[in-house]
Amino acid sequence: MTHAKSNSSKPQAAEPEWVRVESMDLDGQGVGHKADGRVVFIEGALPFEEVLHQVQRTKNNWEQGVVTAVRRESSQRVVPGCPHFGLHVGACGGCKVQHLEASAQVAVKQRVLEDNLWHLGKVRPENLLRALHGPSWHYRYRARLSVRYVAKKETVLIGFHERKSRYLADIRICPVLPEKVSRMLLPLRDLIGSMAARDTCPQLELACGDEPGTTRLGTIALVLRHLEPLATSDIAKLKAFAEQHGVQWWLQSKGPDTVRLLEEGGMPLAYELPEFGVVMPFKPTDFTQVNPHINRALVGKALRLLDVEKHERVIDWFCGLGNFTLPLASRAREVLGIEGSDQLVRRARSNFEANRAAVPGRLGLAPAEFVERNLFEITPSTLMADGAADKWLVDPPREGAFALVKALADLHQDLVPRGDWEFPKRIVYVSCNPSTLARDAGLLVHQAGYRCTHAGVINMFPHTAHVESIAVFERA
């Protein structure tokens, strides 16, 4: 008996689906939609491209993957400037958007800011500010580098982690660091590899200052985190390296408070704000802006937007070391700097006094007071206790300034008697997180009686998806 052949066959694999990328998210991933409506996040894909991707994670209404092919390439796609960039295993996990042309990166960030303001805060700024941007390479004057001795390879790795991995990338140069520091990475690997403490030094922190009287690269400080006391021979090797390469070693045995200079003398760390005649001393573990070129432009832009007059009192919320407070003192009648740490308050006060005494008659700095407050538990009563000010400068961390603007909103809605206390006429808000800026902007505009007159981005971190921004609020 013969049997007819079956017409059945193995199931056909689904045809790969080309996805049109619509935008880019805060992690530098292309964002699009599949035919079934699911959102897809694709590493390595750029807006307006058509791409295939390999799925790495999937949920009911979204999936995430890595680009595998590009059918319609963006005109803004460029060859990355760093040899360690890529989507492959072992690639450095930093600077995720090097494949996007530098000015297009800024445009994407502007769109992210506008989208956050509208979708999260229901706020549309009346005017968009021209983006602040500067050098795209060799801009990073601060960095925290991991250090690891790999016994199997008998080598030390120094740098950033691999993409989506706990392992360190094998970095030999880093084009976003100052050129002198980038060229120093391999000698640093050799140095630490030769030390007895090579297994107990997990971190190296970089902080660069300005050459005195200029804005050129000056002091290069390297902070070595060591878990065990260093041997005399290791100390000698560090000193020899410092002399050969012109760097300053600091040692850190535990927390940031334990940092100490290896050898006294040498040039102190400081950066300059020449537009205001201000010099800002700092320690290598202090928080200062990563990009000093953009910081100088940012301080000038913020003060022009605030438009402080000589008869006005100004409050600088989240004042830090005085990055904005000291320049404000060159413009205002009186400045109050408020910070959440007593240590920072003392440092800001010291920086102010040092600048006031530096060259008598050169700096016309107005009186400045610095106080400590818990900036995440502000109430209307504590807000009024610091007195009224004509204008505010607000520069919070990523968490934003919710308690501050909520207290302002409560006062506007007459939930608390305010007596003769007056609202600031203008607020300039500098943000490192567009989502918390949008949340706070929503409160200021819809509940506190302000208009958002201007907003724009500051490209503090080229080749990354990080969005720094600035917004101006006027009393309606």
Secondary structure by P-SEA (a helix, b strand, c coil): cccccccccccccccbbbbbbcccccccbbbbccccbbbbbbccccccccbbbbbccccccccccccccccccccccccccccccccccccccccccccccaaaaaaaaaaaaaaaaacccccccccccccccccccccccbbbbbbbbbccccccccccccccccccccccccccccaaaaaaaaaaaaaaaaccccccccbbbbbbbcccccccccbbbbbbbbcccccaaaaaaaaaaaaacbbbbbbbcccccccccccccccccccccccccbbbbbcccccccccaaaaaaaaaaaaaaacccccbbbbbccccccaaaaaaaacccbbbbbbccaaaaaaaaaaaaaaaacccccccccbbbbbbcccccccaaaaaaaccccbbbbbbcccccaaaaaaaaaaaaccccccccccccbbbbbbccaaaaaaaaaaaaccccccccbbbbbccccccccccbbbbbccc
